Amino acid sequence: MSEKMLKPSEDVISAWTHIMRARERLLGAIEADLKAAGMPPLAWYDVLWELARSQSGRLRPYEIEERTLLTQYNLSRLLDRLETEGLIRREVFAEDGRGRWIVITEAGRQLRERMWAVYGRSIKTHVGGKITESEARAIAGLLDRFL
């Protein structure tokens, strides 16, 4: 295959660059808003959100890993921290004594709700304040192709 066939077009490269820059800047702005409000990092919210929205309020660690962008190593450390803070608890998985459920606590639910008040406002400011509703739908539709 020729190099020309393997090389992406300038427009495709530009799209990639803009997606990555926008992601970094938006995440940075949201993390800064959470920090300014005295809230923990966004990764805490992501884990608590996945647990809160599961039917039973509990997931296996690999399920959390699949639903978030956290690697197994980072997730293990974060779960330890969340447990120390009383936001989650680990329960033995009945069918397999070696496995564990990660269960959100009431304190975890409350923190997630407080974080969402800041996070939601941050999304509205940094995303909703820069694009129209129809543009938001168009962007979501385009990016959905990658999921």
N, C-alpha and C positions, 0 to 999 in steps of 0.2 A: 504494500500500500504506500502511496506517495505521502510525503509529509503534509502536502496541501490538504489531502483528504482527512488527515488526523488533526489538523490545526483548527481550532474554533474561529469563527469569524470575529471581527473587531466588535460587532454589536453584541455577540454572545459573551465575549470577554468583558465588555463594559457592563452588561447586565449582571454578570457574576460579581464583579468588583463593587457595583452599587449595592447589591444584596448584602454582601459581607460588610461593607462599611456602614450601611444603614442598621444592620443587626447589632454591630458593636456599639454604635452611637446610641441607639435606643436602649439597649441593655445597660449601658453606662449611665444614661440619664435616669432610668428607672431605679437602678441600684442606688444612685445618689439621692433620689427622692426618698427611698426606703430608709437609708442611713440618716438623712436629715430628720426624719420622723421618729428616729430611735428604734427602728425595726430591724430585725435580722435580715440577712441576705435573701435574695430571690429564690435560691435553691431550697431554702426552708419552706417557702410558700409552695413551691412545686410539689414537694413530697407531701406536705399536709393537704394540699388540694387533691392529689391523686387518692390519698386515703379517705378524705371526706366524701369524695364523689363515688367511691366504691360502695356497692349495696350494703355491705356488712361493716364498713369503716375499717376494713383490714385487707392487707395484701401480703403476698410473699415478697421477700426482697427482690427476687428476679423480676417480678411484675412491676415493681416500682422502677427498677432499672430500665425496663422496656418502655415505660411510659414517660420517662424523663430523659434528660440529656446527660445524666450522671453516670460515670463509670462505676464499676463494682467497688473499686477501692475507695473512691470518694464517697459513694453512697454509704458504705459501711461506717466510715468515719462520721458522716453526717447523722446517720441513725444513732450512733453512740451518743452524739451531742444532743439530739432531740430527746433521747431517752433520759439523759442526765437532767435535762430541763423539764422533764415531766410532760412532754408534748406527745409522746408515743410510749407504748409499752410493747414488749415482746411476749408472745404466748407460744407455747409448744404446739406444734402442728400435730394433732391427735393421730393422724394416719402414719406419721413418720416422726418419731421422737427426736430425731436430729434436726428437723426443720423448724422454722419459726414463722409465726404470723407477726406482722408489724401492725399494731392497732393504734389508731388515733385516740387520744384522750380528750376529755372535755376542755382542758386547758389548751390542747392543740387546736381544737375547733375554734375556740375563742381567739387565739392568736391569729389563725388564718383569716378570720373575719376582720380583725383589726388591720392586718396587713392588706387585705383586699381594698379597704377604704382608701389606703394610700396608693396601692398598685393600680386600681381602677381609675383613680383620678390622674395618675401619671400616664396611663395609656391614653386617656381622653386628651390630656395636654399635648403629649409628644407625638401622638399619631392622629387622633381625631381633630386636633387643632390645626393640622397641616393639610388634611385631605377631606374631600366631601364624602358623604355616605356612598354615593355611586362609585367614586374612585376606590373606596375601601372594599366594596363588593368586587370590583374588577381586579384589584390586587389580590384579594383572597382567592378568587377564582383562578387567576394565573398561577399563584404559588401552590395551589392545591394539586396542580399537575405533578409536582415533585414529591407528593406525599403518598 
